[in-house]
Each structure stands twice: as C-alpha cells, then as structure tokens.
Amino acid sequence: MALTGKQKNHLRGLAHSLKPVVTIGANGITDAVIAELDLSLNVHELLKLKLPAVEKEDKNAAIEELCRRTSAEAVQSIGRVVVLFRANEESKITLPR
C-alpha cells in the first residue's frame, strides 16, 4: 500500500511526539532486529527507529531493507531517525483519503 502525500503528512504529525522504539546497533539489520521491529509495528503501527551513523546511500539501503522485510512504509527520514508505518487489520490510526 503506497501512502499519498496527504497521508504521510498526517502520519508525520502523529509521529512528531514519539520517541524511537527500536535502535539498530553496530551489527546492523539482524533477524533479531527485524523480529523486534515486526513486533513493535504490530503493537504501535507507527513508530520511530534510530539507525547507526552511516553514509546516506547505506542509510537509504537500510530503510529499503527494513520496509521490504517488515512490509512497512517509510513515512519520514531525518538524520538517523526513521518513521515507519504498517496498518494492522484492526487499525487504530485512521488515514485521510
């Protein structure tokens, strides 16, 4: 499900006050990180995570891998902080059309 600009703006507003829930360490994206991220997305739907300090190309590749492996959508990326969204079947977040 691709998010529209209006939906991303709405989600950015909701994510503004959130603190990072998952932090990716020096070992990178491991199966344990994916499992924790998947669990957190099931509970929260919208969350922030913190990436290690890497080059921009590596950061973008990491975000793509996280989205692909968790079926999430990247909402925003500022510095080392990324906002991801994945709607649940009984979604608590209502997206605008």
N, C-alpha and C positions, 0 to 999 in steps of 0.2 A: 504494500500500500504506500504509494508516494504521497507525501504531505504537500499541501498547497502552501503558498506564502502566507496566507491568512492564518492557516492552522499552525504553521511554525511560529508566527508572531505570538499567537495565543499561548503556545507551549513555552516560549521563551519567557513570557510574563509569569507563568506559573512556576517556572524553574528558577526564577531570579533569587528567591529566598532560600533555595535548597542548598544544603552542604553536600560535598562529594561523599557518596556512599561506598564506592569501590575505588581503590587506588592500585594502579598497576605498577609493580616494582621493577627492579633491575632485571629480573628474569623474563620480563616481557609478558606476552599473552600466552598463558599456560592453560591447560584443561581445567585446573582449579579456579583460575580467574574467570573463565567462561562459565563454569558451573555457578560461581558466586554471583556473577552478573545476571545470569539467567534467573536465578532465584530472586534477586533483587528486583528485576523487571516484572516478575510475576506478582510481587507484593506491591510495588510502587508505581509501575507503568512508566513513570517519568523520573529520571534520575540523572545526577551528575556523577562523573567519574574523573579521576585525575590520572594523567599519563606521565611517564617519565620525561625528562628533558631530552628531546631528540630533535633531529633536523625536521624541517617542515614536510619533506617527502615521506620520511619514516612515520611521522605523526599521521599524515593522511592515509598511508597504507594501513596503519594500526586501526584507525577509525573504520575503514572499509572492512577490515577483517572482523572487527568486533560486531559490526552491523550484520555482516553476512552470517557469522556463526551464531548470532542470537536472534536473527530475524527482526532486528530493531531498526529504527530510522534515526539518523543523526539530525538533531534539531539545531545545534549550535556548537561551535568550537572557538573558544577564546583562550589563547595561550596554551596552557597544559590542561585546561578543563573542557570536558565534552559533555553535552547534554544529549541523552538518548531517550527515545520513546518507543514503547511497544504496547499497543492496546490489548487488553485482556478480553475474554469473552464477556465478562460482566464488568465492563469498563466503568471506572469511577470518573474518568475525565471525558467530558463532552466536547468534541471538536466542532468548531464552526464549519459551515459548508463552504 
